[in-house]
Amino acid sequence: MNAGFFKLLLLITTVFMPVVKGQIKLKPESVKVLSYNLYNYNPSHSSYQLKSSVSRKATASVIAKINADIVLLSELGHGNSLDELLVDLGERNVSYPFTSIVDGPDSLRRLCVLAKSAPVKVDHRTKVKFKLKGEEVSVSRGFAYCVFEWQNSYRLHFIGAHLKSKIPSPLGQTDMRRYEARQLHYLVASILKQEPEANIIVAGDMNDTFDSSPIKEIQYRRYKDEKRLYDLRPYDKSHASWTHYYDKSDEYSRIDYFFASYAMLNEINYEGLMIPHSPHWFIASDHRPLVLKFTPENKDPRPAMKLFENATRKNIRPQYESKEHFEGPRKASKEKK
């Protein structure tokens, strides 16, 4: 074989080489993440819970205004729900080339990941099961799982969840949620076993409060620093952290979360960690959106540990810093005598 043949072979190989979807590495710039429960985004009349067109438009406006790089959506409906949402976002000059629905057992309240650039790995968990009171039970929404990678070799493991609601069940709704939370932590633990310094964000509607057993199960608070997840606790402009409003009982609660692994703590932009205000938020959903910003550069996490005490952030914002000791919202400090 002569040199001309090899040149021809190289040309053919280059032209017809298959392109692997999702292998694009991103530039290491500031990244904005959104987690948002859409509240039964079902435009189809075949659904027993129909979200009004006014509410759907308001939902698109909230998402478009935030314009995040990576988005986790909860309660995306079936049928053409995603197509309609993408059209509404496009009308607001926001597009997401990458979309991926988590097709778990619950087809009416699905998880979905949107992104401006494709991840290098998509491995949604849609067949997760556990045994409770002698029965085999499925995690009804499954777990979203994508891995994003940047040109500086920074990797983000992005996990999304929507745990069991508080609607009563013969198996016990709290127990079901706790077992789902345990399966979620198993996923995190499996990542850390393979990659001890993994950058992990867990986002979503966990349907329970900070002091509950399901949230403790997710965080594994009794473990050492490197194996735990940390509650990032976004705040709004009034320094309030509630994420859900239940109108029947006039109850405000924090049930939506961002958790981060130990390795990520010093890469979070805490000033960009927020619950953004929207004048029409309740028309769009009964949940408020959560926003997180981080810089994809591996940093030593130890300097950020001063922000956490008993798994709760301490010095929340610089404007609250003073010479006085500030414990945060969980407990008041005892006065020194």
N, C-alpha and C positions, 0 to 999 in steps of 0.2 A: 504493500500500500504506500502511495506517495503522499507528500505533504499537502497537495491539493485536496485529496480525499478527506484527510483529517480536518482541514478547514471547513469543508462542506458538511462533514458530520457535526462539527462544533456549532455551525450556523443552524442546522436543523434542530439540534438539541436545545439551543437557546430559544429559538422561535416557538417551539412546541412544548417547552417545559411547562408542566402543570403548575398553576398558581394555587398555593394552599391558602384558603380563606382564613383570615384572622391572624396572619403572621406578621402584621405590620407593627413595628416598634415605634412608640410615640416619643416626641421630643420632651425632655424633662422640664416642663413648665408647671406652674400652679394649676391644680386640678380641683374642680368643683363637683361635689357629689350631692345628689338630691334623693331623699326617700319620701315617698308620698302615698298615702292610702286614698284612693279615688272615690271611695264610698259607692260601691255597686255600679261601676261604670258599664251599664248594660243598655245599649241603645236599641236592641232588638225587642220587639213586642212579644216575642216568644218567652222572654224572661219574666219570672214572677215579680222581680223588682226592677222596675224601669227607671233609669236616670233621665230626668227631663233634658230637653235640648238646651235650655237656659243653663242648667247646671253643668252640662258637658262643655259648653262654650266657656264657662267660667273656669272649669278645670284646666282647659287648654291655655287660658290666659295666665293662670298661676304658674304652670310649667314653663311657658314661653318667657315670662318675665324673669324667672330664675336662670333659665338657659344654662343648665348644668352640663358638664362633660359626660358624666355617668349618672344614670337615673335608675332607681328601683321603684317600680309601681306595684302597689297592692290593690286587690279587688278590681282588676281589669276583667271585664266580662267576656263572654264567648262570642262566636261569630265574627262579625266585621268590626268589633270594638276597637282593636288596635289601628286598623286602616282608617277609621273615622278620626281617631285621635291624631294620627300623623297628618291627615289632611288639615285639620284645624290648626295644628302647630305650624304647618307649612304656610298657611294663610297669615301667620304671625311671624314669618321669616325665621323659623327655627326648624331645623331638620336633624334627624338621627339616622344616619346610614345603617347603623347596626341595631337590630331589634331581635330579641329572643324571648319567647314566652315559655314559662315553666308549666308544662301540661300535667299537673298533678291530678288527683282524683276529683277535686272540686273544680268543675269547669266554669262556674259562674263567678268565682273570686280568684282569679289567677295572678300569679306573680309575673312580672315582665321586666327585663333589663333593656334600657336604651343607652346608646353611647355614640359619641361623635366619631370615635375610631373603634375598630373591632378589637376584641380581646384576642390573645394568642391561644386561649383555651376556654371552651364552654363545656361544663360538666354538671348540668343541673341534676339534682337528685329528686326523682319523681316517684320512686317506688320504695320509700323509706317506711319501715314498719316497726312496731314494737308490740309486746304482749302486756296486756293489762287485764287483771281479773279473769285470767284464763282465755281472753279473746285476743286475736291478732288484729291490730288497729293500724291503719295507714295514716301517715302525716298528710292531711288532706290537701295542703297546697304545695307540698314538697319544699325544696330549698333551691334557690337560685345560686349558681356558683360559676363565676367567670374569673379568669386570670388575665390581667393587663400587664404589659411589659413596655418599658421605655428604653430609649437608645443607650442610656447609661447603665443598663442591666437591672434597673430597679423593677421589682415585681410586686404587684398588688393582687392579693386574693380577696375578691369581692363576693360576699355571701349575703343573700337576702332571704328573709323569712316572714311569714305571717302565721303566727301561732293560733291555736284553737281559741274561739271566742268564749265569752262567759255564758253563752246559752246553755242551760242545764242539759246534762246527759246522764243516762243510767250508769255510765262508767265513771262519772264525776268529772266535771269540766276542768277543775283545777289539776286533778291527776293527769288528765289527758294533755293539758298544756305543759305540765312538768315533764312528762315523758317525751313530748315533742322537743322541749328545750334540751333535754338530755341528748337526744339524737343530733340536735344542732351542735352541741358541744363536742360530740364524738367526731363530727366533721372537722371542727376547728382543731381538735387534738390530733387527728390524722395528718393534717397539714403541718402542724408544729413538729410532729415526729419526723417527718421527711425533711422539714426545713425549719430548724429551731429558731431562726431569727426572721421568720416570715412576717411580712407586712400584711395584716389582715384587717379588713373592715367588715363588721356584721351590722346590717341595717334592717329595719322593718318594724312592723306592727306586732309587738309581742303580747298585746292584750292583757298586760298585768303591770302592777306598780313595782317600784324599785325594791321594796322590802319583801316581795313575794318569793315563794320557793322557786317558781320557774325562772325568774331573773337571776336568782342566786345560782341556779343550775347552769345557766348560760355562762355566767362570769367565772364560776369555780373559784370563789373568793378565798377558800381555804388553801389554795395552791400557792406555790411560790410566784413571785412577780412575773417571771418569764413565761409562765404557763397560763396566766389569767387573761381575761378580757377586761377592759376598762370602759366604764360608762362615761361618754364624752359630754353628755347633758347640754344640748343647745338651749339658748335663751332668746327671748324676743326683746324688743327695744325697751320694754318695761321691766326686764329682768325676770319675767315669768317663764316657767318651763313646761307648762301644760301643753299637751299635743292633741287632746281629744275632748269634745264636748258632747255629752249625752243629754239631749233636750228633755227627755221624759222625766228625768230626775234633777235637771239643772245641775249636772255634775261635770266638773272639769278634772281631768286626770292626765298623767303622763304615762302613756303606754307605748309610744313609738320611741325608738332608740337608735343611736349610733354607738357601737362598741368598737374598740381598737385593741390590737395586740400590743404587747409591751414594746416590741421593736419599733412601732409606729409613733409612740407617744411624743417624740420630739420633732416629728415631721408634720404634725397637725398645726394648722394656723388657727389658734384659739380665738382670734378676733373674727375669723371667717366662719366660726361655728355658731349657727344662729337659726332661729325660727323667723323667717322673713314675714313682714306684714303685708297683707292683701286686704283691701277694703271689702272684697266680696268672698272672703275665704269660706264663710259658712254656706254660701250658695254653691260653691264648688264641692265641698266635702265637709263631713263632720270631724275630719282630722286636719291638722295644720302641717304644712311641709317642713321638713328638716333639711338644713344645708350644712355641709362640711367642706372645708378647703384644706388641702395638704400639698406639700411640695415633694415630688418624687425623687428624693435624694436620701440615701441611707445616712442616718445620724445617730449618735450615741443617745439612747433613750433616758439615761440616768438623770440629766438635768431637768427633765420634765416631770420626774416623780414628785417634786415638791408641790405639784398641782393636785395631787391625789392624797386623800386620807380616808381609810375605810372604804375604798373604791368610789369615793365621791370627790369631784374636783373641789379644790379649796380656794385658792386665790383666783376667783372666776374672771375678773376683768381688771386691767391695770388701774382704772380709776377708783377701785375699791381698796387698793393697797394703802396701808398706813403702818405706823409703828405698832399699832395694836394687833394682837393676835386675832386672826379671822378664821373661824372653824368651818364656815359654810352652812348649808341648810339642814344638815342632819342632827347636829346637837350643838348646844351652846357651850363655850369653854367656861371652866370654873374659874372664878376670880381667885387670884393669888393673895393670900393673907400675909 
